Each structure stands twice: as C-alpha cells, then as structure tokens.
Amino acid sequence: MDGRSMARDMGKFTLLAGVTVLAAWIAVTGRVAYTLAMLVIAAALVYSVLDLVDYEIVKRRRRD
C-alpha cells in the first residue's frame, strides 16, 4: 500500500467520521432530524461494509 492510497483512505475515514458526528449532533436537535441522522449513519455503515468488501476483493486479486 503506497502513501497516496493510505492518505486517501485516511481522508475517507475522516470524512465519514465527521459525517457521523454531525449526524449525531443533528439527532440531538429533534425528531425529524433524528430520523435523517439515522439514515445518514445507516448510509455510512453500508458504505463502510461495501468498502471493506471491495478491499478484500482487491487483496484477493493481488494475491493470485
């Protein structure tokens, strides 16, 4: 894994962590915002699972 790839992954992580914190902060403000925040958090979790699956596929292809 080169430096650029690592930096890109860290940037993605930082962005998603920021979105999660923002969603949690919005969730404190009200019921409609809570629903929206839970949707954003669910989307972030789905994205992270898809990213992990993609990582495993790429890792397996590099091994072969």
C-alpha positions, 0 to 999 in steps of 0.5 A: 500500500503506497502513501497516496492510497493510505492518505486517501483512505485516511481522508475517507475515514475522516470524512465519514467520521465527521459525517457521523458526528454531525449526524449525531449532533443533528439527532440531538436537535429533534425528531425529524432530524433524528430520523435523517441522522439515522439514515445518514449513519445507516448510509455510512455503515453500508458504505463502510461494509461495501468498502471493506468488501471491495478491499478484500476483493482487491487483496484477493486479486493481488494475491493470485 
